[in-house]
Amino acid sequence: MLTLRIALRYLFSKKTHNAVNIISGISVIGVAVATMAIVCVLSVFNGFTDVAADRLSILSPDLRIESLAGKTIQDADSMCGILNSLSDVEIAAPVIEEHGLAIYNNRQMPVTLKGVTPDYARITLIDSIVKEDGSFMLSDPVLGSFATLSVGAAIELAARPGFIDRMNIYVPRRMGRINTANPMSSFRGDSLLVGGVFQAEQTEFDTDIVIIPLDMARRLLDYTSQATAIEIKTTTDPDHAKKAVIEAIGPGFVVKNAIEQQEESFKMISVEKWITFFLLAFILIIASFNIISTLSMLIIEKDANIHTLYALGASRNMISRIFVVEGWLISLCGGIAGIILGVILCLAQQWGEFITLGGNHEAMTITAYPVRLEATDLIAVFLLTALIGWITSMVTSFVMRRRLNAR
């Protein structure tokens, strides 16, 4: 306690040389600004993670079942019947995903075909992101089958909803022999009208997806009751329903929630977040060099006091600990002040959205930087500040010991 009291007195007392006060203040401000920047940047990454999760949830089902062995789930229709009998499941439906070629008028592009049932509009929010000049539809008693295109596929093919031009789709023949003399016999094709165009504001969905009826996808691929996945809308919390689904289907399958379905995207955001954290931590370390300068000047400033303490019986370790605690206090004061300022700025941004994104706001779904505070981030920043304070204090303690041993 005596060491702490002396360190606190040295921190707040007026110094003989005004430069010591100025440098000490600069040290605290430097640590505070760097700490505040780390808190704000981490919170912005959290905000963008939430935005990505909201966008992905539009077309990502609550749960998705995939096979661990092979590409397809055999007898997926029977499995859907079992799942639909569960109280935690509102609806389960098979889907087929396969690569193919789409041709519309004189334009063509490779696409990802997704065969779905009419229940797809209940499992996802596809209806909410279809452009106004179209609608999500799979078939019509008179006009036949319809496709719903992602905005990227629609732009590449110059396609739009209508009832005149038909889009042709082709997939490699899954069964049978390949005739090299007639390459087109190696493909199976069908045609359908364009019913709508959707835009999810996510590259994973907006680039090349073409949604077609499930029965057409099965016919093209020579499937009967198979599916590449089963998508589920739950009546309860997805994580709670996931346990019931796993028990019902048994081993050999993997069940993913909405986040796990896009694990790579969220992992990339997380990696970027913590790489930025370490880069800003390096800046904080550079800012903390001022603490070493401050403590070195304080040692010179308090040379007479050190002599007095030494004459009164204070040990070298005690005198060194005074300046170690002093370094800790400067770092913690700056760190705590920076964390408080960062929290205030983030809360203000959440409330007022005063820092906006650049570009045309009319064409953007979000106009301000999204932020979300996380307790783990604040703890990590505080521990980082404490660690840097300890390192700088150890350096100062080494300098102090050499000075005392030289007496």
C-alpha positions in Angstrom: 0.0 0.0 0.0 2.9 2.4 0.8 4.3 1.8 -2.7 0.9 2.5 -4.3 0.4 5.7 -2.2 3.8 7.0 -3.2 3.1 6.1 -6.9 -0.2 7.9 -6.8 1.3 10.9 -5.3 4.0 11.0 -8.0 1.3 10.6 -10.7 -0.9 13.5 -9.6 1.5 15.8 -7.8 2.9 18.9 -9.5 6.4 18.4 -10.9 9.3 20.8 -10.7 9.8 20.7 -14.5 6.6 21.4 -16.4 7.8 19.2 -19.3 7.3 16.1 -17.1 3.7 17.0 -16.6 3.2 17.6 -20.4 4.9 14.3 -21.4 2.9 12.4 -18.7 -0.3 13.8 -20.1 0.7 13.0 -23.6 1.4 9.4 -22.6 -2.1 9.0 -21.0 -3.8 10.6 -24.0 -1.8 8.5 -26.5 -2.8 5.3 -24.7 -6.4 6.5 -24.4 -6.7 7.4 -28.1 -5.2 4.1 -29.3 -7.5 2.1 -26.9 -10.5 4.0 -28.0 -9.7 3.3 -31.6 -9.4 -0.5 -30.9 -12.8 -0.5 -29.1 -14.5 1.3 -32.0 -13.0 -0.8 -34.7 -13.8 -4.1 -33.0 -17.4 -2.9 -32.5 -17.7 -1.9 -36.2 -16.6 -5.5 -37.1 -19.3 -6.8 -34.7 -21.8 -4.6 -36.4 -21.0 -5.8 -39.9 -21.1 -9.4 -38.6 -24.7 -8.7 -37.5 -25.6 -7.2 -40.9 -24.1 -10.2 -42.7 -26.1 -12.6 -40.4 -29.3 -10.7 -41.1 -28.8 -10.8 -44.8 -27.8 -14.5 -44.8 -30.9 -15.3 -42.8 -33.1 -14.2 -45.7 -32.2 -17.2 -47.8 -30.5 -19.4 -45.2 -33.0 -21.9 -43.6 -33.1 -22.3 -39.9 -31.5 -25.7 -40.3 -30.0 -27.6 -43.2 -29.2 -31.3 -43.4 -26.4 -32.6 -45.6 -25.0 -36.1 -46.1 -21.6 -37.0 -44.7 -21.1 -39.8 -47.2 -21.7 -38.8 -50.8 -23.4 -35.8 -52.4 -27.0 -36.9 -52.1 -29.4 -37.9 -49.4 -31.1 -41.1 -50.5 -34.9 -41.2 -50.0 -35.0 -37.6 -48.9 -38.8 -37.5 -49.2 -39.3 -40.1 -46.5 -36.9 -38.3 -44.2 -38.8 -35.1 -44.7 -42.0 -37.0 -43.7 -40.3 -38.0 -40.4 -39.0 -34.5 -39.8 -42.4 -32.9 -40.4 -43.8 -35.0 -37.6 -41.5 -33.4 -35.1 -43.0 -30.7 -32.9 -39.8 -28.6 -33.3 -40.1 -28.6 -37.1 -42.7 -26.4 -38.9 -41.7 -27.7 -42.4 -38.9 -29.7 -44.0 -38.4 -29.8 -47.7 -35.8 -31.4 -50.1 -33.6 -29.3 -52.3 -31.2 -30.1 -55.2 -28.2 -28.0 -56.0 -26.2 -28.6 -59.2 -24.0 -26.7 -61.6 -25.5 -26.1 -65.1 -25.6 -23.8 -68.1 -28.3 -21.2 -68.7 -29.0 -19.7 -72.1 -31.3 -16.8 -72.6 -31.7 -15.4 -76.1 -28.1 -15.1 -77.3 -26.4 -15.0 -73.9 -25.2 -17.8 -71.7 -23.4 -18.3 -68.4 -22.6 -21.1 -66.0 -25.1 -21.1 -63.1 -25.9 -22.9 -59.8 -29.3 -24.5 -60.2 -31.3 -24.9 -57.1 -34.4 -27.1 -57.3 -37.0 -26.4 -54.6 -40.6 -27.1 -53.7 -43.3 -24.4 -53.3 -42.6 -24.6 -49.6 -39.3 -22.8 -50.2 -41.2 -19.5 -49.7 -42.2 -20.6 -46.2 -38.8 -21.9 -45.3 -37.0 -18.7 -46.4 -37.9 -15.0 -47.0 -37.4 -15.2 -50.8 -40.7 -13.3 -51.4 -39.3 -10.2 -49.6 -36.3 -9.8 -51.8 -37.9 -10.4 -55.2 -37.9 -7.3 -57.4 -41.3 -5.5 -57.9 -41.6 -6.4 -61.6 -41.7 -10.2 -60.8 -42.6 -12.7 -58.2 -41.3 -16.0 -56.8 -43.2 -18.7 -58.7 -42.3 -22.2 -59.8 -45.1 -23.3 -62.1 -48.4 -22.2 -63.7 -51.1 -24.6 -65.0 -51.1 -22.8 -68.4 -47.6 -21.4 -68.9 -45.6 -24.2 -67.3 -42.4 -24.0 -65.2 -40.8 -20.8 -64.0 -37.3 -19.8 -62.8 -36.3 -17.2 -60.3 -32.9 -15.7 -61.0 -30.4 -14.0 -58.7 -29.6 -10.4 -59.7 -26.2 -11.4 -61.0 -27.5 -14.1 -63.3 -30.3 -11.8 -64.5 -27.8 -9.1 -65.4 -25.3 -11.5 -67.1 -28.1 -13.1 -69.2 -30.0 -9.8 -69.7 -33.1 -11.6 -68.5 -36.2 -10.1 -66.8 -39.6 -11.5 -65.8 -41.8 -12.1 -68.8 -44.0 -14.6 -70.6 -42.4 -14.5 -74.1 -38.8 -15.5 -74.1 -37.9 -18.8 -72.5 -34.6 -19.7 -70.7 -32.9 -23.0 -71.6 -30.9 -24.8 -68.9 -28.5 -27.7 -69.4 -26.8 -30.1 -67.0 -24.3 -32.9 -67.7 -26.0 -36.3 -68.2 -25.6 -38.2 -64.9 -26.3 -41.6 -66.3 -25.6 -43.3 -69.6 -22.7 -43.3 -72.0 -21.1 -40.2 -73.5 -21.2 -40.0 -77.3 -18.1 -38.1 -78.4 -19.5 -37.8 -81.9 -22.5 -35.9 -80.6 -21.4 -33.8 -77.6 -24.9 -32.3 -77.0 -26.1 -35.8 -76.2 -24.0 -35.6 -73.1 -26.3 -33.0 -71.6 -29.9 -32.9 -70.6 -31.9 -29.8 -71.0 -35.2 -28.1 -70.4 -36.8 -24.7 -70.8 -38.8 -22.4 -68.6 -39.9 -18.8 -68.2 -38.4 -16.2 -65.9 -40.8 -15.4 -63.1 -38.7 -13.1 -60.9 -35.3 -11.7 -59.9 -34.1 -11.5 -56.3 -31.4 -9.6 -54.6 -30.2 -10.7 -51.2 -27.3 -8.2 -51.0 -24.9 -11.1 -50.4 -22.3 -12.3 -53.0 -23.0 -15.9 -52.1 -26.6 -15.6 -53.2 -26.6 -12.8 -55.8 -24.0 -14.1 -58.2 -25.2 -17.1 -60.2 -28.2 -18.8 -58.6 -31.2 -19.9 -60.6 -34.1 -21.4 -58.6 -36.1 -24.0 -60.5 -38.9 -26.5 -59.6 -37.6 -29.6 -57.7 -39.4 -32.0 -60.1 -37.5 -30.4 -63.1 -34.2 -30.7 -61.3 -34.8 -34.4 -60.5 -35.8 -35.0 -64.1 -32.7 -33.4 -65.4 -30.5 -35.4 -63.0 -32.3 -38.7 -63.2 -33.2 -38.5 -59.5 -36.3 -40.0 -58.0 -36.5 -39.2 -54.3 -33.0 -38.1 -53.7 -31.9 -34.6 -52.7 -28.6 -32.9 -52.1 -29.9 -31.3 -48.8 -33.0 -30.9 -46.7 -33.9 -27.4 -45.5 -35.9 -26.9 -42.4 -38.0 -24.1 -40.8 -38.3 -24.6 -37.1 -41.0 -23.7 -34.6 -38.6 -23.3 -31.7 -35.1 -22.0 -31.3 -32.9 -23.5 -34.1 -30.3 -24.8 -31.7 -32.9 -26.5 -29.6 -34.6 -28.0 -32.7 -31.2 -29.1 -34.0 -30.9 -31.7 -31.2 -34.3 -33.1 -32.0 -33.5 -33.3 -35.7 -30.1 -35.1 -35.0 -31.9 -37.7 -32.9 -34.6 -38.2 -35.5 -32.3 -38.7 -38.6 -29.5 -40.7 -36.9 -25.8 -40.8 -37.9 -24.4 -40.2 -41.3 -25.7 -36.6 -41.7 -24.6 -33.1 -40.6 -27.1 -30.6 -39.4 -26.1 -26.9 -39.8 -27.8 -23.8 -38.4 -27.8 -20.5 -40.4 -24.4 -19.4 -39.2 -22.8 -22.8 -39.8 -24.1 -22.8 -43.4 -22.0 -19.7 -44.1 -19.1 -20.6 -41.8 -16.4 -19.4 -44.2 -17.9 -16.0 -44.6 -18.1 -15.4 -40.9 -14.7 -16.9 -40.3 -13.3 -14.4 -42.8 -14.9 -11.5 -40.9 -13.5 -12.9 -37.6 -10.0 -13.2 -39.0 -10.1 -9.7 -40.4 -11.3 -8.4 -37.0 -8.5 -9.9 -35.0 -5.8 -9.1 -37.6 -7.0 -5.5 -37.3 -6.9 -5.9 -33.5 -3.2 -6.9 -33.6 -2.3 -4.1 -36.0 -3.9 -1.5 -33.7 -2.3 -3.3 -30.7 1.1 -2.6 -32.4 0.1 1.1 -32.6 -0.8 1.0 -28.9 2.7 -0.4 -28.2 4.3 2.4 -30.0 2.2 4.9 -28.2 3.3 3.3 -24.9 6.9 4.1 -25.6 6.0 7.6 -24.2 5.4 5.9 -20.9 9.0 4.8 -20.7 10.1 8.4 -21.5 7.8 9.7 -18.8 9.1 7.3 -16.2 12.7 8.0 -17.1 12.1 11.7 -16.7 10.2 11.1 -13.5 13.2 9.1 -12.1 15.4 12.1 -12.8 12.8 14.5 -11.3 12.5 12.5 -8.1 16.2 11.8 -7.6 16.2 13.7 -4.3 13.1 11.8 -3.1 14.8 8.5 -4.0 17.8 9.5 -1.9 15.6 10.3 1.0 13.6 7.0 0.7 16.9 5.1 0.5 18.2 6.9 3.6 15.0 6.1 5.5 15.6 2.4 4.9 13.6 1.7 1.7 15.1 -1.2 -0.2 16.0 -1.1 -3.9 13.1 -3.4 -4.6 10.6 -1.1 -3.0 11.9 1.9 -4.8 11.8 0.0 -8.1 8.3 -1.1 -7.4 7.2 2.5 -7.0 8.0 3.2 -10.6 6.6 -0.2 -11.8 3.3 0.7 -10.2 3.6 4.2 -11.7 3.9 2.7 -15.2 0.9 0.5 -14.5 -1.1 3.5 -13.3 -0.3 5.6 -16.4 -1.3 2.7 -18.7 -4.4 1.8 -16.9 -5.6 5.4 -16.6 -5.1 5.8 -20.3 -6.6 2.4 -21.1 -9.7 2.9 -18.9 -10.3 6.4 -20.3 -10.0 5.1 -23.8 -12.4 2.2 -23.2 -15.0 4.6 -21.7 -14.6 7.0 -24.6 -14.9 4.1 -27.1 -18.0 2.8 -25.4 -19.6 6.3 -25.4 -18.8 6.8 -29.1 -20.2 3.4 -30.0 -23.4 3.9 -28.1 -23.7 7.4 -29.7 -23.3 5.8 -33.1 -25.9 3.2 -32.3 -28.3 5.9 -31.3 -27.6 8.7 -33.7 -25.8 7.0 -36.7 -23.8 10.2 -37.2 -20.9 8.5 -39.1 -22.3 7.4 -42.5 -21.0 5.2 -45.3 -19.9 6.8 -48.5 -21.7 6.4 -51.8 -25.3 6.7 -53.0 -27.4 6.1 -49.9 -30.5 5.6 -52.1 -29.0 2.4 -53.5 -27.7 1.1 -50.1 -29.5 -1.0 -47.6 -27.5 0.5 -44.7 -26.3 4.1 -44.7 -24.3 4.3 -41.4 -21.6 2.2 -39.9 -23.2 -0.6 -37.8 -21.7 -1.1 -34.3 -22.2 -3.6 -31.5 -20.3 -3.7 -28.2 -19.1 -7.0 -26.9 -17.9 -7.6 -23.3 -15.2 -10.0 -24.6 -13.8 -7.2 -26.8 -13.6 -4.8 -23.8 -12.0 -7.4 -21.6 -9.4 -8.2 -24.4 -8.6 -4.5 -24.8 -8.2 -4.0 -21.0 -5.9 -7.0 -20.7 -3.9 -5.8 -23.7 -3.5 -2.4 -22.0 -2.5 -4.0 -18.7 0.0 -6.2 -20.5 1.6 -3.3 -22.2 1.7 -1.4 -18.9 3.5 -4.3 -17.3 6.1 -4.5 -20.1 6.9 -0.8 -20.0 7.1 -1.0 -16.2 9.5 -3.9 -16.4 11.7 -1.9 -18.7 11.6 1.1 -16.4 12.3 -1.2 -13.4 15.4 -2.5 -15.2 16.6 1.1 -15.8 15.9 2.0 -12.2 17.8 -1.0 -10.8 20.8 -0.1 -12.9 20.6 3.5 -11.6 20.4 2.3 -8.0 23.3 -0.2 -8.4 25.4 2.6 -9.9 25.1 4.6 -6.7 
